[in-house]
Amino acid sequence: MTDRSQNLLQLWNSASELTIGQMSRYRILFDKSKHISSSAWPPTTLVLEITNTTSMLFRGAILSGPYNISASFVESKYRGVKPEPTLSFPPKMKASIQCGDTWQVIIDVPTSGIGNWIIDILSEILFTSTKVKYDVKLFATIPKDASIEDEFEITKNILTSDDGTTTTFSSSIEYVFLKNHDLFKLPDLTTLKASDDYHLIVLTHGIHGTMLDELFLKEAMEEKHKDKNNIFFMSDLLHSYTESGIEACGKRLSTNLLEYLRWPWDDNRHLISKISFIGHSLGGLINLFLIGYLHSVTEGKFFSDIKPINFIAIASPFLGSSDLSWYITAGLRIGIAGQTGKDLALIPQHKPRSSSNVKNNKKDEPLLLSLAQPNSPSHITLCKFQCRTIYANVANDVPVSFRSSALYFHDPLDINLKQTITIAKQLNHLFKTINPSITTEEFIKRTCQTKSPIVHDKVYSPSDIPLLDENEEINISIEEKIARAWHKDMTWRKVFILLEGDAHTNVIVRRKWLNISGWKVIEHLSNEHEL
């Protein structure tokens, strides 16, 4: 912390609040020449303080929050998604600022006297739509003997809006404040040129996730394919809703998507020509249901009018979670994670199928098996995609096993890796989700220079899957039935990954600097797929 005996002259301040899945981005422009030199000016250092102003009474209210924020501070020239191995000003990151806590960054004023910085403040609320408040301040460090009153004229420019209050005290500061709707707003399709080739890319987060989980992925693809007409569809409808079941989530998302695409289309005028789906964790399974449901409710017109390009699943439990520890599966079976937990535990669905995404069911069966059946709309639709890719963590993925995300027919022993998920690892994953560890500058630099974590990349065809004789077919597990159904008549590109730490969140780079070890996976995804 800064020595409070120094004189701190406040230059700028902004106070606002965030709910689940929201963030604020500030671009700060500092120019010392905007003030006349004096005994108080120019400063050699600035001080940034970000405070979680939510009452400390909410610190322990994890299930209704948690009421935490995360923040990062970096020079604008380093805001690209590819980390630089030599940073003159390494990014600063605070993974969890709890109620009442303040994070402070000391900033050396550049020799040019001009600074251009990006401040990101993200909500870490997971379970409800409550709000967390924050305050961000920028100070100049002034010499103790400076006569501020006589030699430094302070201006005051206050801007108040629904997004909070921002006050500029010094003409040396200019800023741009980007709110959630500025960062994620979808374009009005009626304003687009019908002759252009637009590609809609649907990004779907996992259980207890938010749109922010795919922020790095979105910005990486935008940067890589800036010359393309890509539109990224990221919905907030599933925030705090992901325990309601794969089917309910898929239907909820489909309503939002069809509304945006203005279905039914007038005069056969669909404004999007291509579509891709990318899902992380449970998001991959929601997308499986979603594509089949879109096919059914539009009577096949959706994917005949809009060309399906990529279906990409990242660390998604295609086979459910029944091979996790017994205490996890037991909890899922009794509904500890709602209907979604039962879906992942492969509990048969006992309900009418009139509105389901599965046709011609002879008996009740787990939803994941129903989706995989060759006559299901999801299976029929998935065959239409130009490319199907799965990214699977070989190790260090606590919520999703390698076998489930790799679609069964692979063993970590093939690449000399095997892991045991203990209760300690399960609890550690949960703790790190709520209270992430500290990311050091040394870790960021080392990550920039490490080799690719991709250890296997191959396209598998139905002929690569081992055949069964008649006796074996009767006794195979539900998981193997699901896997064989998905491999029956389509190819899969399988990319296996070996990451350190919490691989499940690192693989998607859930938070840019905290989970930066997965950036080469995102780079691979952007480079290897038509977008």
N, C-alpha and C positions, 0 to 999 in steps of 0.2 A: 504494500500500500504506500501511497505518497506520504511524505512527511508533511503533516498538517500545519507545521510551523511556516511552510512556504505560503506565499500568496497565490491563491488559485482564482483566476479571473474567468467567470463563466462566459463562454462564447455562444453556446447553443444548447437547447434542451427540447426533448420531445417526450410526451407521455401518452400512452395508448393502452389498449387491451386486446387480447387475442383469445379466441376459443379454439376448439379442437380443429386441427388441420390448417391453421392460419399462420401467416408469417408477415413480418414487416421488413422491407429492405430500404436502407437509406444510402444514398450516394452523397458523400460529403466532399465539397470542394473548398480547400483552404488556400488563401493567398495573403501572405503577410504584408505585401506591398499595398494592400487596400487601406492600411493605416500608416500615418506618419510616424517615423522612428522617434522614440523617446526613451526615457529611462525605464518605462514599462513595456516597451515594444521595440523589436519583435521578440517573441519568446523562442527559446531553444527546444522546449519540450511542451507537448500537450498531454492532457490526461483525459481518457475516456472512462466513464463510469456507467455501467448498466445495472439497474436495480430491479429486482422483483418486488414490487410494492404491494403485492397481495398480503393480507394479514398473516402473521406467523401462526395464527390459530389453525390454518389450513395445511400446515406442513405434514401432518400425519394422515390427512384425508386422501389416501392413495386411490381408493376405489371410486371416489367422486372426482378425481383429477388424473394424475397427480398435478398439483399446481406449480409446475416447473416451466422454465423457459431455457432454451439454449441460445448461444450467440456466437458469432464469429466476426472478426475484423481483419480486413486484408486490403492491400493496395488494389485499385481497380484494374491495373494491368495484369494482375495475377488471378483475376476472377474466372479465367478459363477453366474448363473441366480437367485438363491435363496438367498435373502438378509439375512444377519446374524443379529440377534437382538442385539448382543454386538460386536461392531466393535472397535478394538483398534485404527484404523485410518479410520474414516468414509469417504465414497466417497465424492469427491468434484465435483460439477456440475455447469456449467454456461449455462443457457438455450439459451441465445441469445447474441452473441458478435457482435455488429454492426460495421459498417465501421469506422475504426480509433480507436476503443476501444481496451483496453488491460485487460485481466483477469489475476489476479495474485494469486498464491497459495504459502503459506509458508509451507515448509516441514521440520519437525524435523528429523534429521538423526537418524536412529535406533541405539540403544546402541551397537548392533553388528557391526555397521559401514557398513552394507550391506543393500541396498535398491533395491526393485524389483517392479516397478510400470508400470501401463498401462495408456497411454494417448490416448483417442479417440477424434478426431476432425471431426465433421460432417457438411456437407453442409446443410443449411436450405433454399436453393433456391427451389421454388415451381412451378413457372410458365414458365420458359424458360431454355434454355441450356447454359446460360451465365456462367461466372466463378467468384468465390470469392477467393481472395488470403489471405494467412495467414503466420505467422511466429511464431515459438515456440522456446523459449530459456530456458536454465537451468543454474542457477548461484549458486555459493557457497558464503555464507556470510563470509567475512574475517574480522578479528579484525582490527580496525583502525590503530593500531600501527604495523601491520605486514609488513615486508619488502618483498613484492611479487617479485620484480625484482631479489633480491639476493637469495631468499630461495625457490622459486617455479618455476620449469621449465615447461613451457607451450608447449605442442605439438599441431600440427595442421594437422588434417586429413580431407580433403575435398572430398566428394563424390557427383558428379553431374550426374543427369539422367533426363529423360523426366518427372519424377515426382517431380523435384525440386532439391534443393541443401541442403545437410546435412553436417555440419562441427562439428567435435569432437576436442575440444581444450585440453582435459585432458584424461590421460590413466585411470582415475577412472571411466570413462563412457564407457559402451558398449550398443549397441542398436540394435533392430530389427524393421524395417520399413515395415509394411504391407499395401499395397495399395488396392484399390478397387478390382482389378482383383485377388489379393491374397486371399481376404476374400470371394468373391462370384464366383470364377472361377468354372465352371462345369467340371467334369472329362470327358476325351475322352472315349466314350462308347466302342470304339474298343480295348481299353486297359484292359477292365474288363473281368473277367472270366465268360464265358457263363453259367457255372454250378451254379454260385452264384445267390441268390435270391435278386434282386435289386428292391427297392421301390422308385419310383419317386414321390416327393411331390411338387406340384405346389403351390407357394405362390403368391397371386395377391393383389396388393394394391388398395386403393380407389381413388376417384377423387382428383386431385391435390396432389396425394401421390407419394411416391418413394419406392424403394426397402428397404430403411433404416427403413421404418415403420414396417417391419416384421423382422428386425434384431434380436430383443430380442426373438421373437417367434422361429426363426430359431435356435438360439444358445441354447434356452431352450430344444428344441426337440433333438438337437445334443447331449446335455449333458445327457438327460434322456435316450436316446436310442443309446448310443455310440457303443454298441455291434451289432447294426443292420446295414445293407447295405442300408442306406437311402441316396438319392441324392436330394438336394433341388434346384428346378428350380425357379429362381428369375430373371425375365427379366427386362431390362431397356427400352424396346421398348415403354412402355406406359408413360414414363416420359414426362410431359407437353403435353400429347396427349389425356388425359382422357375426354375432352369435346367433342370429335368427335363422341360419341355415343357408346352404349353398343355393337352393332353389329360390328362396325368398330374396336373397341378395341379387341373384341373376335377374329375376323379374323386375325388381326395383330399378336396377341399372338399365335394363332394356327399355323401360318406360321413359327414362331420362334421355337415353340415346335416340330413340325413335322420335321423341318430341323435338330434340335438337335438329334431327335430319328432316323434320317436317313431313313425317309419314302420316297418311298416305301421300305419295307424290302426285302432284297435279300434272296431267299431260305427260306422264312418264319422265318428268324432269327431276332427276336426282342430281344433286349438286356435288356429290362426292363420287369419284370414279374408282378409288381403291380403299381398302381397309385392312388394318392389322390389329392384332390383340397381343398385348404384353402384360403378363400377370406375375406378381411375386407372391410366393407361398400360396395361401388360400386363394389369392387373386387369380392364379392359373386355373383353379377348379371352378371358380365363379365364371370365368371366361368360357370354360367348356360348356357349362349349362347355358350361358348367354347366347353363344352362337347357334346352338340348337333351337333355343326359344325364338330367336329372331327369324330363323328359317321357318319355324312352325307358324308363328302369328302372322307372318307376311305371305304365307303359302308359297314359300320358295323364292319369292320375288326379290327379297333383300339381297341375297348373294348371287342372283342372276343379273341384277342391275349394277351391283357394286362388287368389283373383283376382290376376292379374298387373297391377300398376299402372305403375311406372316402370322403364324400362331406361335408365340414364344412364352414358355413357362420357366420361371426362375425359382429354383428350390421349392417346387410345388409337390405336395403329397398325393400323387395320382392314385396310390394304393391305400390311402388313408393313413392312420397313425396307430394301427393295431400292433405294430412291431416295436413300439416304444415301451418303456418300462411299465410293469403291470399297474403301478399306482397311478400312472398317467392315463392309461387306457380305461381303468376302472372309473376314474373320475369323468372321463369323456362319455362313457356309456350311461352314467346316471344323470348326465346333463350339466356337468360343471361348466361347460362352455356352450350351453344352450343346444339348439338343434344342430348347429355346426359341429359341436363335439360329437354328437351321435352320428352325424354323417361321416366324420373322420374315423369313428370307431367301427364303421361298417355295420351299423344297426339297420336291419331291414325296415323299410318304410311301410307302415300299416295305415294307409289312407287311400281314398279314391284317386285314380289317376286321370280324371277328366281334364285337369288343367296342367298335367305334368308334361315334362319334356321327353317322356318315354312312351313309345307306342307298343301295343301288342304284348304286354307283360302277361305271362302265364301265372306268375306268383309274385309275392312280395319279395323284394331283394334290396340290398343296399343301393343307395343312390349312385355311388361311384361305379358300381357294376352296371346299373341300368344305363348310365350315360355311355359306357363303353360298348354296349351291345351293338352289333352291326346294323340293326334296324332302327336304332335311336336317331333322332334328328341331330344330336350332337356329333355322333360318329359319321353320319352321312355328310354333314356340313364340314367337319374337319378334313375329310378326304379332299374337299374342293380347294383347300389352301395350297398355295404355291410352295410354301416352306413351313415345316413344323420343327421347332427347335426346343430342346430342353437343356437347361443349365442345372447341374446337380453337384452339390458339395460332397466330396468323397469323405471328408472328416470335419469335425468341429461344428457340425450343424445339429444343435440340440433338438429343436422342434420337429425337424423333418429328416427322416433317415435317408441314407444314400439309396437304398433299394427302392424306396417309395418314389423319390424324385427322379431316379434313373429308369423307371419302368421295369424293375425287377431283375432282368437277365444279366446282372453284372455283380461282381464281388470286389470289395475293396482289396481283398488279398491279391487280386490280379496285379495290383500296382504296389504290393507290399504295405498296405495300410489297413488297419483295423482299429476301431475305437469302441469303447464301452461307455455308454451314457449312464452316469450314476445320478442319484438324487441330488448330490452336491452340484453337479453340472447343470441339472435342471433349475435348481434354485438360483445358481449363479447367473444363468441366462435371464431369468426373470428380474433379478436384482439389477443387472446391467441395462436392461431395457428401461427400467424406471430411473436408475442412477448410473449413467454411463461412466466409464473410466476416463481418466485424463489423457488427452493426446498431446504428446510432446513434439517440439520442433524437430528433434532428432528422429523420431518415428516417421514424421512426414517426409523428411529428406531421404531416409533409408527406403521408404516405400517407393519413392520415385525411381530408385535405382535397382530394385529387385526384379528378378526375371518374372515372366508371365506365370500366373498361378494355374493356367490351363494345362492339364496333364493328359487330356484325351479329347479328341475331336473327330468324330466319324459319323457318316450317314449309314443308318441301319435299315435294311429292307426286310420284308417278311421272310425271305429265305435265310436270313441270319439267325432266326429264332429257332432253337432246338425243337424238333418234332416230338410229339407224344404218341405212344401206342394206345390202343383202346383201353387197356387196363389202367394206365396212368391217368387218363383223362377223367376218369370217374372220381379220383381221389385228390385232385389238385386243390389248392387253397383258393379262397376268394381272391386274394391278391394276385395269384398267378392267372386266374380267369380274367381279371381286369386287364392285366398286362398283355395277355395273349389276344384279347379282343382288340386292344388298341394297335397291336402290331399286325393284325390279320391282313389288312389290305392297304397299308400306307407306309411310307418311309418316315423315319425320324432322324434328325440330326441331334446327336447327343454330345454335349460338351461337359466334361468332368473337371472339377475345380478343386484345388487344394489351397485353402486360405488359413492363415493364422487367426487366433482369437475367435470371436463370435461370428462364424462364417455365415450364419443365416441373415444377419443384418449387414455384414460387410459386403456380401455378394451383390447387393442392390445399392450399396453406398447410401445407406439410409440417411446419414448426415455427412455432408461433404468431407469435412476434415477428420471427424471422429472415425468414420468407416472407410477412410481413403484407400485402404489396402485392396479394395475391390475395384478400383478404377479401371484396371486393365481388362476386367471382365466386361464392364460397360463399354470400353473401347472396342473390344472384340465384337460385341453385339452390334454396335453402330457401324463397324467396318464391314461386317460379314452379311448384312441383310439389306435387301432393297427397301429403301425408305423414301 
